[in-house]
Amino acid sequence: MRYAVITLIILFISGCSGGFYNYSSFNNISTTEKRTLLRRANSLNNQGIEAYHNGEYQKAISLYKKAIAIKERVVTKDLTLATTYNNLGLAYKRVGEFKKALAYINASLKIREDILGQNDSQTAESYNNLGTLYAKMGDSQKALEYTTKTVQIKEAIIKKELQETAVSYNNLAVLHEELGEYQEALDNYMKSLKINEKVFGENHPVTQNSYKNIALLYYTIGDYQHAREYAKLAKSNQEIKLEPIIVTPQ
């Protein structure tokens, strides 16, 4: 597969030797010149996207190939190169050139996996594109394989985002509590708890900590009934002792 991609690129570059850029000199150019060339390549990519959305697939293919010819000489492994590979693959898919589409989408996937790892939305995009391509090619088994990977990555991303959101709600609650804004604190603790119960379940230490925080806040504001209810939900070995505050008349 990799050799197919390289062959396609070499054929294209050799066919463009009379173009605007002197490709043989790219390895010796300065950082500033590289940036200029990359901006040009990204502009070509964006023009390709516009042509693609207008249904001008052959024009999009031509623009993407020009962008790739520049990028491959300026960068070796780069996410913008992966994006243009992906775009070219989708354009080839549109015109029914499935083998070329497969080569470029796989090239995009390899870069994204190497740089971003598997659990990233861009990697998931490549898997999804491979899934839909294999479906077009009539290979239902591979389509199922890649689409399943897409779903697994998306679920992992959603879970991670939920966890981070729960942490943010908890942090907000702590800040409101320190400021004596107890209702706002309680609201945010509850939001954090709801996510933690969904993601981790009731017995996970993270969820148990949410129960403790809520129990202690209820105790602070004198709502002992609710404090005891949430203290009972916290099943850790460290028992939360909540006794009503008794004010002795002087």
SEDOTI-37849 format. One line per field, with one value per residue (C-alpha): residue number from 0; residue in one letter; chain; z, y, x. Coordinates in steps of 0.05 Angstrom, whole numbers. Each point is the difference from the previous one (the first is absolute). Layout:
# SEDOTI-37849
n	NUM  ...
res	A  ...
chain	A  ...
z	Z  ...
y	Y  ...
x	X  ...
END
This chain:
# SEDOTI-37849
n	0  1  2  3  4  5  6  7  8  9  10  11  12  13  14  15  16  17  18  19  20  21  22  23  24  25  26  27  28  29  30  31  32  33  34  35  36  37  38  39  40  41  42  43  44  45  46  47  48  49  50  51  52  53  54  55  56  57  58  59  60  61  62  63  64  65  66  67  68  69  70  71  72  73  74  75  76  77  78  79  80  81  82  83  84  85  86  87  88  89  90  91  92  93  94  95  96  97  98  99  100  101  102  103  104  105  106  107  108  109  110  111  112  113  114  115  116  117  118  119  120  121  122  123  124  125  126  127  128  129  130  131  132  133  134  135  136  137  138  139  140  141  142  143  144  145  146  147  148  149  150  151  152  153  154  155  156  157  158  159  160  161  162  163  164  165  166  167  168  169  170  171  172  173  174  175  176  177  178  179  180  181  182  183  184  185  186  187  188  189  190  191  192  193  194  195  196  197  198  199  200  201  202  203  204  205  206  207  208  209  210  211  212  213  214  215  216  217  218  219  220  221  222  223  224  225  226  227  228  229  230  231  232  233  234  235  236  237  238  239  240  241  242  243  244  245  246  247  248  249
res	M  R  Y  A  V  I  T  L  I  I  L  F  I  S  G  C  S  G  G  F  Y  N  Y  S  S  F  N  N  I  S  T  T  E  K  R  T  L  L  R  R  A  N  S  L  N  N  Q  G  I  E  A  Y  H  N  G  E  Y  Q  K  A  I  S  L  Y  K  K  A  I  A  I  K  E  R  V  V  T  K  D  L  T  L  A  T  T  Y  N  N  L  G  L  A  Y  K  R  V  G  E  F  K  K  A  L  A  Y  I  N  A  S  L  K  I  R  E  D  I  L  G  Q  N  D  S  Q  T  A  E  S  Y  N  N  L  G  T  L  Y  A  K  M  G  D  S  Q  K  A  L  E  Y  T  T  K  T  V  Q  I  K  E  A  I  I  K  K  E  L  Q  E  T  A  V  S  Y  N  N  L  A  V  L  H  E  E  L  G  E  Y  Q  E  A  L  D  N  Y  M  K  S  L  K  I  N  E  K  V  F  G  E  N  H  P  V  T  Q  N  S  Y  K  N  I  A  L  L  Y  Y  T  I  G  D  Y  Q  H  A  R  E  Y  A  K  L  A  K  S  N  Q  E  I  K  L  E  P  I  I  V  T  P  Q
chain	A  A  A  A  A  A  A  A  A  A  A  A  A  A  A  A  A  A  A  A  A  A  A  A  A  A  A  A  A  A  A  A  A  A  A  A  A  A  A  A  A  A  A  A  A  A  A  A  A  A  A  A  A  A  A  A  A  A  A  A  A  A  A  A  A  A  A  A  A  A  A  A  A  A  A  A  A  A  A  A  A  A  A  A  A  A  A  A  A  A  A  A  A  A  A  A  A  A  A  A  A  A  A  A  A  A  A  A  A  A  A  A  A  A  A  A  A  A  A  A  A  A  A  A  A  A  A  A  A  A  A  A  A  A  A  A  A  A  A  A  A  A  A  A  A  A  A  A  A  A  A  A  A  A  A  A  A  A  A  A  A  A  A  A  A  A  A  A  A  A  A  A  A  A  A  A  A  A  A  A  A  A  A  A  A  A  A  A  A  A  A  A  A  A  A  A  A  A  A  A  A  A  A  A  A  A  A  A  A  A  A  A  A  A  A  A  A  A  A  A  A  A  A  A  A  A  A  A  A  A  A  A  A  A  A  A  A  A  A  A  A  A  A  A  A  A  A  A  A  A
z	0  19  -65  -39  33  -14  -73  -10  31  -41  -64  17  18  -63  -41  32  -9  -42  54  43  55  -6  41  -3  43  56  45  2  12  63  54  -25  -70  26  37  -64  -39  53  -2  -75  8  52  -47  -55  48  19  -74  -8  56  -34  -67  35  33  -68  -30  -42  21  -55  15  74  -15  -40  56  54  -39  -9  75  15  -48  39  70  -12  -15  57  56  12  50  11  18  -56  -49  30  -11  -73  -10  31  -44  -63  21  7  -67  -33  34  -30  -71  12  2  62  1  -2  53  44  -8  20  57  28  -7  40  53  10  14  47  39  5  24  37  19  -9  49  -38  -42  -62  4  8  -63  -40  26  -17  -70  -10  24  -49  -56  12  1  -69  -23  23  56  57  49  -4  0  65  30  -13  19  66  14  -14  50  53  -8  2  64  32  -19  27  65  9  -14  50  53  -12  3  67  27  -22  34  63  -2  -8  59  44  -19  14  66  21  -16  42  -62  22  -48  -60  31  9  -71  -29  46  -24  -73  13  37  -57  -50  47  13  -75  -18  61  36  74  32  -36  45  -43  10  74  8  -32  52  56  -26  -5  69  32  -35  24  69  -5  -18  55  -45  42  -33  -69  30  30  -65  -40  55  -4  -76  14  13  11  62  27  32  -4  70  -3  66  6  30  67  24  76  26  43
y	0  47  -13  16  68  15  -21  46  58  -10  -4  65  37  -23  24  69  14  61  30  62  -33  -25  -63  -21  60  -12  -36  60  55  42  -5  63  -28  -65  38  38  -65  -32  59  -8  -75  13  51  -52  -50  51  13  -75  -3  55  -37  -65  32  30  -70  15  -64  -2  72  -17  -59  43  53  -52  -33  67  12  -69  8  61  -27  -65  37  50  -47  -74  -15  55  3  50  -50  -54  46  10  -75  -12  53  -29  -69  24  34  -64  -37  49  -15  -75  -9  -43  -27  70  21  -58  17  73  -11  -54  48  52  -52  -20  71  13  -64  15  71  -1  -73  -39  36  65  29  9  -73  -19  41  -42  -65  24  20  -69  -32  38  -13  -75  1  33  -53  -54  -26  0  -37  53  55  -28  -6  72  28  -38  31  68  -11  -25  61  48  -34  6  74  13  -36  41  65  -18  -15  67  35  -34  24  71  -2  -26  56  52  -30  4  74  17  -36  39  64  -22  -7  -66  -8  12  -49  -52  8  -12  -59  -31  10  -32  -58  -13  -7  -43  -48  -7  -9  -38  -29  9  -39  32  43  62  -7  -17  65  38  -31  22  71  7  -31  47  61  -19  -7  69  33  -38  -47  -62  -45  7  -2  -69  -25  16  -24  -68  -1  9  -72  8  -25  71  12  70  20  54  22  59  62  13  72  4  60  45
x	0  56  36  -63  -5  74  -8  -59  36  64  -41  -34  63  36  -59  4  74  -16  -44  8  42  71  -10  73  19  -51  48  46  -50  -4  -53  -33  -4  -29  -54  -17  -4  -44  -47  -4  -13  -54  -32  -1  -32  -54  -14  -6  -51  -41  3  -20  -61  -19  1  62  36  53  19  3  45  47  5  10  56  35  -6  28  58  23  -14  37  64  -7  -24  8  -56  -50  -74  -15  30  -45  -60  17  12  -69  -32  31  -23  -71  2  25  -57  -50  25  1  76  -3  71  29  -50  22  74  -8  -48  46  59  -40  -18  73  23  -58  12  74  -10  -67  -8  -65  -45  -6  -56  44  21  -73  -16  50  -29  -70  22  31  -64  -43  50  2  -77  2  49  -48  46  -51  46  55  -53  -27  70  19  -68  3  68  -30  -56  49  45  -59  -26  69  3  -69  17  64  -37  -54  53  34  -68  -15  67  -16  -68  33  52  -56  -36  62  10  -73  4  62  -37  -60  -44  -29  -57  45  50  -54  -25  69  15  -65  19  67  -33  -49  57  42  -57  -10  73  27  -60  -18  56  59  45  -13  -75  9  39  -59  -47  47  5  -75  -11  50  -31  -69  28  32  -66  -37  -40  15  -51  30  70  -15  -30  62  46  -33  13  74  19  75  35  6  -67  -27  -23  -53  -29  -47  32  -32  1  -1  -38  43
END
